[in-house]
Amino acid sequence: MPNSVFIIGHKNPDTDSICAAIGYAYLKNALGTGVNYIPKKAGELNKETRYVLDRFGVQEPETISDVGAQLMDIEYRQLEGVDGHISLKKAWEIMLERDVVTLPVIAKTGKLEGVIVNGDIAYSYMDVYDNSILSRARTQFSNIISTLSGRLVTGNPHAYFVKGSVVIASNNREDLKEDINRDDLVIVGNITARQLICIEAGCSCLVVCGASSVDPEVEKAAIDHQVVLITTEYDTFTVARLIHQSMPIRQFMQKEDIISFELDDYVDDVREVMKTVRHRDFPILDENRHYIGMVSRRLLLNMQKKKVILVDHNEKSQAVDGIDQAEVLEIIDHHRLGSLETVSPILFRNQPLGSTATIVSLMFKERGVQIPKEIAGVLCSAILSDTLMFRSPTCTPIDEERARELAKIAGVDVTELATSMFEAGSDFKDRTAEQIFHQDYKIFTSGDTKFGVAQVSSVSKGQLNSIKGEIRKYMDSVLNSSDLNAVFVMLTDILNESTELLFVGGEADKIIADAFRMPVAADSYILDGVVSRKKQLIPPIMESLQE
């Protein structure tokens, strides 16, 4: 999308990443820079976030799974397609006029029928020695007239030459009749007697060379015998050389195994396919196989990277796929510095606050932009979610101040909103262990150790216990199907401000025991007072691994 920037949070998005993207997109658009800022999401919404968006009437962002460059991001050639009935000569002229070597052949329905390249035309001229190929190709007489710059004297120009061979009437008059079979196309000089002999011999088409008109007797004979009569100023040699170029391109175009692409194909994938073939140009089709345009290797050099702003993360492992191929313009975050790298300097705002939404609300204030009621509602919800209604140690006075100010604008009670959100997020009915696990899951790396941490929060200890068995089973499948060394799940009791930490992986138990100076557990760890993954769980683990 030209002149657009995607604002997007991390994979497995939580309320903060979604609402921060929505709020920051509104702010950027309100500043009127002429750029269209669009909030996106890198995964499915959890129940808490869906409740928030529904409550405040805010549209759910579209999902984007990969920000890598696609064919839609390049200036592909919108080359007009041609009809399969046009002559080889006409196709050649179009190639020269448009400075291309490939033409897409399009049906009346708009679907791709084939492609013809200049090599196909060369083949028809250099390697075809069959004098009946004109009829087998079902050549239209109008093509012959056009190719020879001729004039139709008698007959239907829209009819087809479908039977017989191409014959040059060069023999003496006595033997001429034996050279011509019924339905042949005969090329003859401007000699009336010869022309009459050819018509009487049963030819279906007579091309008279070196003439613009014929004797009335010849014209009458052609009408009587239903012969298509064409005159041309070209001499016999030129006509014999050109007439094969009147054949329709469908006779020589490639119809099978055509390599084509779609607009949503990724450039890296397209480039790999192009390496395997010698073609220079390839058709682009839509999902219904309708022709859109042409792409070449050279055009891939002109691709425009997608422009993105990242919120609530700065780790490559948490970013949407294809981030290396995108142009990152800004990062707005409240986490530790991660592994993401950029080609050039960018705006990177990182503050030790409890929520990215807090930072976004501060930017509204700094820019003097009034916050609408619905945007205030989602930003307030995000702060309450990330700070567990001010219970998390990540919460700062600034977070609480901004949340309460946003609640006034949105016309909501902080306690009621937080309780309703947490209850919605704690409703595990009709949800699989996989869905619950991935609603808030992140991957971290320290040296050679790579581990994943999911957090499931609830206002009810009983709800957490009801899903513990299924979650533990699913953790094993995550570990076995990945390159992770360990997988952890935080079952966080919001009201009691404690977490039961489940773990799988060869060294997972020792990692936690070392990090929290506790005896090695066999089943799980009870971490009283621990409710924040970012501030209370990850730092001790990282320090332990680095030691």
Secondary structure, 3 states (H helix, E strand, C coil): CCCEEEEEEEECCCHHHHHHHHHHHHHHHHCCCCCEEEEEEECCCCHHHHHHHHHHCCCCCEECCECCCEHHHCCCECCCCECCCCEHHHHHHHHHHHCCCEEEEECCCCEEEEEEEHHHHHHHHHCCCCCCHHHHCCEEHHHHHHHCCCEEEECCCCCEECCCCEEECCCCHHHHHHHCCCCCEEEECCCHHHHHHHHHCCCCEEEEECCCCCCHHHHHHHHHCCCEEEEECCCHHHHHHHHHHHCEHHHCCECCCCCCEECCCEHHHHHHHHHCCCCCEEEEECCCCEEEEEEEHHHHCCCCCCEEEEECCCCHHHCCECHHHCEEEEEEECCCCCCCCCCCCCEEEECCCCCHHHHHHHHHHHHCCCCCHHHHHHHHHHHHHHCCCCCCCCCCHHHHHHHHHHHHHHCCCHHHHHHHHHHHHCCCCCCCHHHHHHCCEEEEEECCEEEEEEEEEECCHHHHHHHHHHHHHHHHHHHHCCCCCEEEEEEEECCCCEEEEEEECCCHHHHHHHHHCCCCCCCEEEEECCCCHHHHHHHHHHHHHHC
